Amino acid sequence: PLKELIERHAGGVRGGWDNLLAIIPGGSSVPLIPKKICEDVLMDFDALVAVQSGLGTAAVI
């Protein structure tokens, strides 16, 4: 899941996961994903399309 990618491999959210509001999973060209969805969604094309977002450049912001 995207949460695991952020928490385990990217050093986590500054101040803890509760401070997160949303993530832009594919750079500035794709819609935000709210925190609730980030907890379970996979960082792949089909999973992100299913939550009305996208992979774009795969630059997580």
PyMOL Python script that loads the backbone (N, CA, C, O; Angstrom):
from pymol import cmd

cmd.read_pdbstr("""\
ATOM      1  N   PRO A   1       0.812  -1.215   0.000  1.00  0.00           N
ATOM      2  CA  PRO A   1       0.000   0.000   0.000  1.00  0.00           C
ATOM      3  C   PRO A   1       0.855   1.278   0.000  1.00  0.00           C
ATOM      4  O   PRO A   1       2.017   1.264   0.405  1.00  0.00           O
ATOM      5  N   LEU A   2       0.267   2.350  -0.451  1.00  0.00           N
ATOM      6  CA  LEU A   2       0.961   3.633  -0.523  1.00  0.00           C
ATOM      7  C   LEU A   2       1.443   4.081   0.853  1.00  0.00           C
ATOM      8  O   LEU A   2       2.517   4.671   0.968  1.00  0.00           O
ATOM      9  N   LYS A   3       0.663   3.808   1.897  1.00  0.00           N
ATOM     10  CA  LYS A   3       1.090   4.175   3.251  1.00  0.00           C
ATOM     11  C   LYS A   3       2.402   3.480   3.612  1.00  0.00           C
ATOM     12  O   LYS A   3       3.298   4.101   4.184  1.00  0.00           O
ATOM     13  N   GLU A   4       2.513   2.214   3.287  1.00  0.00           N
ATOM     14  CA  GLU A   4       3.747   1.476   3.586  1.00  0.00           C
ATOM     15  C   GLU A   4       4.931   2.049   2.808  1.00  0.00           C
ATOM     16  O   GLU A   4       6.031   2.166   3.348  1.00  0.00           O
ATOM     17  N   LEU A   5       4.710   2.402   1.555  1.00  0.00           N
ATOM     18  CA  LEU A   5       5.773   3.008   0.753  1.00  0.00           C
ATOM     19  C   LEU A   5       6.294   4.277   1.421  1.00  0.00           C
ATOM     20  O   LEU A   5       7.504   4.495   1.492  1.00  0.00           O
ATOM     21  N   ILE A   6       5.392   5.098   1.901  1.00  0.00           N
ATOM     22  CA  ILE A   6       5.776   6.369   2.530  1.00  0.00           C
ATOM     23  C   ILE A   6       6.404   6.143   3.902  1.00  0.00           C
ATOM     24  O   ILE A   6       7.451   6.715   4.205  1.00  0.00           O
ATOM     25  N   GLU A   7       5.785   5.329   4.718  1.00  0.00           N
ATOM     26  CA  GLU A   7       6.257   5.124   6.086  1.00  0.00           C
ATOM     27  C   GLU A   7       7.562   4.325   6.152  1.00  0.00           C
ATOM     28  O   GLU A   7       8.463   4.678   6.913  1.00  0.00           O
ATOM     29  N   ARG A   8       7.667   3.276   5.376  1.00  0.00           N
ATOM     30  CA  ARG A   8       8.828   2.390   5.473  1.00  0.00           C
ATOM     31  C   ARG A   8       9.997   2.836   4.597  1.00  0.00           C
ATOM     32  O   ARG A   8      11.150   2.777   5.024  1.00  0.00           O
ATOM     33  N   HIS A   9       9.708   3.279   3.380  1.00  0.00           N
ATOM     34  CA  HIS A   9      10.778   3.525   2.418  1.00  0.00           C
ATOM     35  C   HIS A   9      11.111   4.994   2.202  1.00  0.00           C
ATOM     36  O   HIS A   9      12.168   5.309   1.656  1.00  0.00           O
ATOM     37  N   ALA A  10      10.234   5.895   2.618  1.00  0.00           N
ATOM     38  CA  ALA A  10      10.474   7.328   2.377  1.00  0.00           C
ATOM     39  C   ALA A  10      10.633   8.131   3.664  1.00  0.00           C
ATOM     40  O   ALA A  10      10.676   9.360   3.618  1.00  0.00           O
ATOM     41  N   GLY A  11      10.719   7.467   4.797  1.00  0.00           N
ATOM     42  CA  GLY A  11      10.957   8.176   6.050  1.00  0.00           C
ATOM     43  C   GLY A  11       9.717   8.661   6.770  1.00  0.00           C
ATOM     44  O   GLY A  11       9.825   9.279   7.829  1.00  0.00           O
ATOM     45  N   GLY A  12       8.537   8.395   6.220  1.00  0.00           N
ATOM     46  CA  GLY A  12       7.293   8.750   6.892  1.00  0.00           C
ATOM     47  C   GLY A  12       6.883  10.201   6.719  1.00  0.00           C
ATOM     48  O   GLY A  12       7.566  10.986   6.062  1.00  0.00           O
ATOM     49  N   VAL A  13       5.766  10.535   7.318  1.00  0.00           N
ATOM     50  CA  VAL A  13       5.200  11.883   7.281  1.00  0.00           C
ATOM     51  C   VAL A  13       5.761  12.663   8.466  1.00  0.00           C
ATOM     52  O   VAL A  13       5.758  12.171   9.595  1.00  0.00           O
ATOM     53  N   ARG A  14       6.233  13.858   8.214  1.00  0.00           N
ATOM     54  CA  ARG A  14       6.759  14.698   9.299  1.00  0.00           C
ATOM     55  C   ARG A  14       5.660  14.933  10.336  1.00  0.00           C
ATOM     56  O   ARG A  14       4.577  15.413  10.001  1.00  0.00           O
ATOM     57  N   GLY A  15       5.941  14.597  11.585  1.00  0.00           N
ATOM     58  CA  GLY A  15       4.960  14.758  12.654  1.00  0.00           C
ATOM     59  C   GLY A  15       4.012  13.583  12.795  1.00  0.00           C
ATOM     60  O   GLY A  15       3.152  13.594  13.676  1.00  0.00           O
ATOM     61  N   GLY A  16       4.146  12.568  11.950  1.00  0.00           N
ATOM     62  CA  GLY A  16       3.303  11.381  12.044  1.00  0.00           C
ATOM     63  C   GLY A  16       2.206  11.329  11.000  1.00  0.00           C
ATOM     64  O   GLY A  16       1.837  12.345  10.411  1.00  0.00           O
ATOM     65  N   TRP A  17       1.693  10.130  10.780  1.00  0.00           N
ATOM     66  CA  TRP A  17       0.679   9.874   9.755  1.00  0.00           C
ATOM     67  C   TRP A  17      -0.574  10.717   9.967  1.00  0.00           C
ATOM     68  O   TRP A  17      -1.238  11.067   8.991  1.00  0.00           O
ATOM     69  N   ASP A  18      -0.918  11.053  11.199  1.00  0.00           N
ATOM     70  CA  ASP A  18      -2.124  11.844  11.470  1.00  0.00           C
ATOM     71  C   ASP A  18      -2.040  13.254  10.905  1.00  0.00           C
ATOM     72  O   ASP A  18      -3.072  13.905  10.743  1.00  0.00           O
ATOM     73  N   ASN A  19      -0.844  13.744  10.601  1.00  0.00           N
ATOM     74  CA  ASN A  19      -0.692  15.076  10.009  1.00  0.00           C
ATOM     75  C   ASN A  19      -0.970  15.100   8.510  1.00  0.00           C
ATOM     76  O   ASN A  19      -1.124  16.173   7.927  1.00  0.00           O
ATOM     77  N   LEU A  20      -1.035  13.939   7.888  1.00  0.00           N
ATOM     78  CA  LEU A  20      -1.248  13.859   6.449  1.00  0.00           C
ATOM     79  C   LEU A  20      -2.689  14.208   6.097  1.00  0.00           C
ATOM     80  O   LEU A  20      -3.622  13.746   6.755  1.00  0.00           O
ATOM     81  N   LEU A  21      -2.870  15.015   5.069  1.00  0.00           N
ATOM     82  CA  LEU A  21      -4.205  15.320   4.558  1.00  0.00           C
ATOM     83  C   LEU A  21      -4.476  14.560   3.267  1.00  0.00           C
ATOM     84  O   LEU A  21      -5.542  13.965   3.107  1.00  0.00           O
ATOM     85  N   ALA A  22      -3.518  14.577   2.345  1.00  0.00           N
ATOM     86  CA  ALA A  22      -3.676  13.913   1.053  1.00  0.00           C
ATOM     87  C   ALA A  22      -2.307  13.743   0.408  1.00  0.00           C
ATOM     88  O   ALA A  22      -1.314  14.319   0.853  1.00  0.00           O
ATOM     89  N   ILE A  23      -2.278  12.943  -0.643  1.00  0.00           N
ATOM     90  CA  ILE A  23      -1.050  12.704  -1.400  1.00  0.00           C
ATOM     91  C   ILE A  23      -1.347  12.902  -2.877  1.00  0.00           C
ATOM     92  O   ILE A  23      -2.423  12.549  -3.359  1.00  0.00           O
ATOM     93  N   ILE A  24      -0.383  13.471  -3.589  1.00  0.00           N
ATOM     94  CA  ILE A  24      -0.452  13.554  -5.048  1.00  0.00           C
ATOM     95  C   ILE A  24       0.447  12.426  -5.559  1.00  0.00           C
ATOM     96  O   ILE A  24       1.669  12.559  -5.507  1.00  0.00           O
ATOM     97  N   PRO A  25      -0.125  11.313  -6.054  1.00  0.00           N
ATOM     98  CA  PRO A  25       0.682  10.136  -6.357  1.00  0.00           C
ATOM     99  C   PRO A  25       1.446  10.172  -7.671  1.00  0.00           C
ATOM    100  O   PRO A  25       2.316   9.330  -7.890  1.00  0.00           O
ATOM    101  N   GLY A  26       1.153  11.110  -8.543  1.00  0.00           N
ATOM    102  CA  GLY A  26       1.809  11.082  -9.851  1.00  0.00           C
ATOM    103  C   GLY A  26       2.271  12.433 -10.321  1.00  0.00           C
ATOM    104  O   GLY A  26       2.292  12.692 -11.524  1.00  0.00           O
ATOM    105  N   GLY A  27       2.642  13.295  -9.413  1.00  0.00           N
ATOM    106  CA  GLY A  27       3.042  14.643  -9.799  1.00  0.00           C
ATOM    107  C   GLY A  27       1.836  15.562  -9.899  1.00  0.00           C
ATOM    108  O   GLY A  27       0.718  15.174  -9.563  1.00  0.00           O
ATOM    109  N   SER A  28       2.066  16.762 -10.356  1.00  0.00           N
ATOM    110  CA  SER A  28       1.020  17.790 -10.330  1.00  0.00           C
ATOM    111  C   SER A  28      -0.091  17.581 -11.350  1.00  0.00           C
ATOM    112  O   SER A  28      -1.067  18.331 -11.344  1.00  0.00           O
ATOM    113  N   SER A  29       0.025  16.596 -12.220  1.00  0.00           N
ATOM    114  CA  SER A  29      -0.983  16.389 -13.258  1.00  0.00           C
ATOM    115  C   SER A  29      -2.110  15.444 -12.853  1.00  0.00           C
ATOM    116  O   SER A  29      -3.015  15.201 -13.652  1.00  0.00           O
ATOM    117  N   VAL A  30      -2.081  14.905 -11.637  1.00  0.00           N
ATOM    118  CA  VAL A  30      -3.110  13.946 -11.219  1.00  0.00           C
ATOM    119  C   VAL A  30      -3.816  14.423  -9.949  1.00  0.00           C
ATOM    120  O   VAL A  30      -3.240  15.178  -9.166  1.00  0.00           O
ATOM    121  N   PRO A  31      -5.071  13.983  -9.741  1.00  0.00           N
ATOM    122  CA  PRO A  31      -5.826  14.395  -8.554  1.00  0.00           C
ATOM    123  C   PRO A  31      -5.234  13.869  -7.243  1.00  0.00           C
ATOM    124  O   PRO A  31      -4.557  12.842  -7.213  1.00  0.00           O
ATOM    125  N   LEU A  32      -5.507  14.598  -6.171  1.00  0.00           N
ATOM    126  CA  LEU A  32      -5.097  14.209  -4.820  1.00  0.00           C
ATOM    127  C   LEU A  32      -5.809  12.935  -4.383  1.00  0.00           C
ATOM    128  O   LEU A  32      -6.924  12.647  -4.817  1.00  0.00           O
ATOM    129  N   ILE A  33      -5.146  12.184  -3.521  1.00  0.00           N
ATOM    130  CA  ILE A  33      -5.769  11.030  -2.872  1.00  0.00           C
ATOM    131  C   ILE A  33      -5.850  11.348  -1.385  1.00  0.00           C
ATOM    132  O   ILE A  33      -4.822  11.612  -0.760  1.00  0.00           O
ATOM    133  N   PRO A  34      -7.063  11.330  -0.796  1.00  0.00           N
ATOM    134  CA  PRO A  34      -7.194  11.588   0.645  1.00  0.00           C
ATOM    135  C   PRO A  34      -6.473  10.527   1.480  1.00  0.00           C
ATOM    136  O   PRO A  34      -6.282   9.395   1.036  1.00  0.00           O
ATOM    137  N   LYS A  35      -6.080  10.910   2.687  1.00  0.00           N
ATOM    138  CA  LYS A  35      -5.342  10.021   3.591  1.00  0.00           C
ATOM    139  C   LYS A  35      -6.033   8.671   3.762  1.00  0.00           C
ATOM    140  O   LYS A  35      -5.361   7.640   3.738  1.00  0.00           O
ATOM    141  N   LYS A  36      -7.319   8.647   3.928  1.00  0.00           N
ATOM    142  CA  LYS A  36      -8.062   7.401   4.165  1.00  0.00           C
ATOM    143  C   LYS A  36      -7.812   6.384   3.047  1.00  0.00           C
ATOM    144  O   LYS A  36      -7.647   5.193   3.313  1.00  0.00           O
ATOM    145  N   ILE A  37      -7.785   6.853   1.806  1.00  0.00           N
ATOM    146  CA  ILE A  37      -7.553   5.964   0.669  1.00  0.00           C
ATOM    147  C   ILE A  37      -6.093   5.534   0.607  1.00  0.00           C
ATOM    148  O   ILE A  37      -5.800   4.406   0.211  1.00  0.00           O
ATOM    149  N   CYS A  38      -5.172   6.417   0.993  1.00  0.00           N
ATOM    150  CA  CYS A  38      -3.731   6.118   0.943  1.00  0.00           C
ATOM    151  C   CYS A  38      -3.355   4.942   1.827  1.00  0.00           C
ATOM    152  O   CYS A  38      -2.349   4.277   1.576  1.00  0.00           O
ATOM    153  N   GLU A  39      -4.134   4.680   2.840  1.00  0.00           N
ATOM    154  CA  GLU A  39      -3.810   3.600   3.765  1.00  0.00           C
ATOM    155  C   GLU A  39      -3.863   2.235   3.095  1.00  0.00           C
ATOM    156  O   GLU A  39      -3.181   1.309   3.533  1.00  0.00           O
ATOM    157  N   ASP A  40      -4.669   2.093   2.028  1.00  0.00           N
ATOM    158  CA  ASP A  40      -4.866   0.782   1.409  1.00  0.00           C
ATOM    159  C   ASP A  40      -4.520   0.704  -0.073  1.00  0.00           C
ATOM    160  O   ASP A  40      -4.269  -0.389  -0.581  1.00  0.00           O
ATOM    161  N   VAL A  41      -4.499   1.834  -0.782  1.00  0.00           N
ATOM    162  CA  VAL A  41      -4.315   1.797  -2.236  1.00  0.00           C
ATOM    163  C   VAL A  41      -2.883   1.407  -2.602  1.00  0.00           C
ATOM    164  O   VAL A  41      -1.927   1.807  -1.938  1.00  0.00           O
ATOM    165  N   LEU A  42      -2.756   0.623  -3.666  1.00  0.00           N
ATOM    166  CA  LEU A  42      -1.445   0.237  -4.167  1.00  0.00           C
ATOM    167  C   LEU A  42      -0.921   1.311  -5.107  1.00  0.00           C
ATOM    168  O   LEU A  42      -1.698   2.026  -5.738  1.00  0.00           O
ATOM    169  N   MET A  43       0.392   1.421  -5.197  1.00  0.00           N
ATOM    170  CA  MET A  43       1.026   2.399  -6.075  1.00  0.00           C
ATOM    171  C   MET A  43       1.225   1.755  -7.445  1.00  0.00           C
ATOM    172  O   MET A  43       2.355   1.519  -7.871  1.00  0.00           O
ATOM    173  N   ASP A  44       0.102   1.471  -8.137  1.00  0.00           N
ATOM    174  CA  ASP A  44       0.186   0.981  -9.509  1.00  0.00           C
ATOM    175  C   ASP A  44      -0.925   1.608 -10.342  1.00  0.00           C
ATOM    176  O   ASP A  44      -1.871   2.181  -9.802  1.00  0.00           O
ATOM    177  N   PHE A  45      -0.802   1.495 -11.647  1.00  0.00           N
ATOM    178  CA  PHE A  45      -1.693   2.191 -12.565  1.00  0.00           C
ATOM    179  C   PHE A  45      -3.161   1.890 -12.293  1.00  0.00           C
ATOM    180  O   PHE A  45      -3.954   2.810 -12.093  1.00  0.00           O
ATOM    181  N   ASP A  46      -3.530   0.613 -12.282  1.00  0.00           N
ATOM    182  CA  ASP A  46      -4.936   0.232 -12.143  1.00  0.00           C
ATOM    183  C   ASP A  46      -5.530   0.638 -10.798  1.00  0.00           C
ATOM    184  O   ASP A  46      -6.667   1.107 -10.742  1.00  0.00           O
ATOM    185  N   ALA A  47      -4.781   0.465  -9.726  1.00  0.00           N
ATOM    186  CA  ALA A  47      -5.286   0.819  -8.394  1.00  0.00           C
ATOM    187  C   ALA A  47      -5.531   2.317  -8.276  1.00  0.00           C
ATOM    188  O   ALA A  47      -6.525   2.731  -7.680  1.00  0.00           O
ATOM    189  N   LEU A  48      -4.646   3.135  -8.832  1.00  0.00           N
ATOM    190  CA  LEU A  48      -4.815   4.585  -8.746  1.00  0.00           C
ATOM    191  C   LEU A  48      -5.943   5.076  -9.642  1.00  0.00           C
ATOM    192  O   LEU A  48      -6.649   6.017  -9.278  1.00  0.00           O
ATOM    193  N   VAL A  49      -6.127   4.460 -10.804  1.00  0.00           N
ATOM    194  CA  VAL A  49      -7.258   4.812 -11.668  1.00  0.00           C
ATOM    195  C   VAL A  49      -8.572   4.473 -10.960  1.00  0.00           C
ATOM    196  O   VAL A  49      -9.549   5.213 -11.077  1.00  0.00           O
ATOM    197  N   ALA A  50      -8.597   3.363 -10.230  1.00  0.00           N
ATOM    198  CA  ALA A  50      -9.807   2.946  -9.514  1.00  0.00           C
ATOM    199  C   ALA A  50     -10.232   3.949  -8.443  1.00  0.00           C
ATOM    200  O   ALA A  50     -11.408   3.997  -8.083  1.00  0.00           O
ATOM    201  N   VAL A  51      -9.297   4.753  -7.927  1.00  0.00           N
ATOM    202  CA  VAL A  51      -9.632   5.770  -6.921  1.00  0.00           C
ATOM    203  C   VAL A  51      -9.640   7.174  -7.537  1.00  0.00           C
ATOM    204  O   VAL A  51      -9.436   8.170  -6.844  1.00  0.00           O
ATOM    205  N   GLN A  52      -9.882   7.233  -8.855  1.00  0.00           N
ATOM    206  CA  GLN A  52      -9.979   8.481  -9.610  1.00  0.00           C
ATOM    207  C   GLN A  52      -8.723   9.348  -9.537  1.00  0.00           C
ATOM    208  O   GLN A  52      -8.812  10.574  -9.472  1.00  0.00           O
ATOM    209  N   SER A  53      -7.563   8.710  -9.548  1.00  0.00           N
ATOM    210  CA  SER A  53      -6.302   9.442  -9.615  1.00  0.00           C
ATOM    211  C   SER A  53      -5.473   8.794 -10.715  1.00  0.00           C
ATOM    212  O   SER A  53      -6.039   8.238 -11.657  1.00  0.00           O
ATOM    213  N   GLY A  54      -4.177   8.848 -10.622  1.00  0.00           N
ATOM    214  CA  GLY A  54      -3.355   8.244 -11.654  1.00  0.00           C
ATOM    215  C   GLY A  54      -1.905   8.173 -11.244  1.00  0.00           C
ATOM    216  O   GLY A  54      -1.496   8.752 -10.237  1.00  0.00           O
ATOM    217  N   LEU A  55      -1.130   7.456 -12.039  1.00  0.00           N
ATOM    218  CA  LEU A  55       0.282   7.277 -11.746  1.00  0.00           C
ATOM    219  C   LEU A  55       1.123   8.426 -12.293  1.00  0.00           C
ATOM    220  O   LEU A  55       2.159   8.760 -11.718  1.00  0.00           O
ATOM    221  N   GLY A  56       0.691   9.030 -13.391  1.00  0.00           N
ATOM    222  CA  GLY A  56       1.427  10.163 -13.956  1.00  0.00           C
ATOM    223  C   GLY A  56       2.908   9.873 -14.062  1.00  0.00           C
ATOM    224  O   GLY A  56       3.296   8.865 -14.653  1.00  0.00           O
ATOM    225  N   THR A  57       3.748  10.735 -13.501  1.00  0.00           N
ATOM    226  CA  THR A  57       5.198  10.546 -13.523  1.00  0.00           C
ATOM    227  C   THR A  57       5.686   9.710 -12.348  1.00  0.00           C
ATOM    228  O   THR A  57       6.883   9.446 -12.228  1.00  0.00           O
ATOM    229  N   ALA A  58       4.773   9.294 -11.483  1.00  0.00           N
ATOM    230  CA  ALA A  58       5.069   8.502 -10.284  1.00  0.00           C
ATOM    231  C   ALA A  58       5.897   9.283  -9.267  1.00  0.00           C
ATOM    232  O   ALA A  58       6.599   8.690  -8.448  1.00  0.00           O
ATOM    233  N   ALA A  59       5.816  10.591  -9.317  1.00  0.00           N
ATOM    234  CA  ALA A  59       6.496  11.447  -8.338  1.00  0.00           C
ATOM    235  C   ALA A  59       5.527  11.719  -7.196  1.00  0.00           C
ATOM    236  O   ALA A  59       4.598  12.509  -7.359  1.00  0.00           O
ATOM    237  N   VAL A  60       5.720  11.089  -6.059  1.00  0.00           N
ATOM    238  CA  VAL A  60       4.814  11.249  -4.918  1.00  0.00           C
ATOM    239  C   VAL A  60       5.099  12.574  -4.230  1.00  0.00           C
ATOM    240  O   VAL A  60       6.233  12.848  -3.836  1.00  0.00           O
ATOM    241  N   ILE A  61       4.058  13.401  -4.087  1.00  0.00           N
ATOM    242  CA  ILE A  61       4.188  14.709  -3.429  1.00  0.00           C
ATOM    243  C   ILE A  61       3.292  14.713  -2.199  1.00  0.00           C
ATOM    244  O   ILE A  61       3.234  15.712  -1.481  1.00  0.00           O
TER     245      ILE A  61
END
""", "prot")
cmd.dss("prot")
cmd.show_as("cartoon", "prot")
cmd.util.cbc("prot")
cmd.orient("prot")
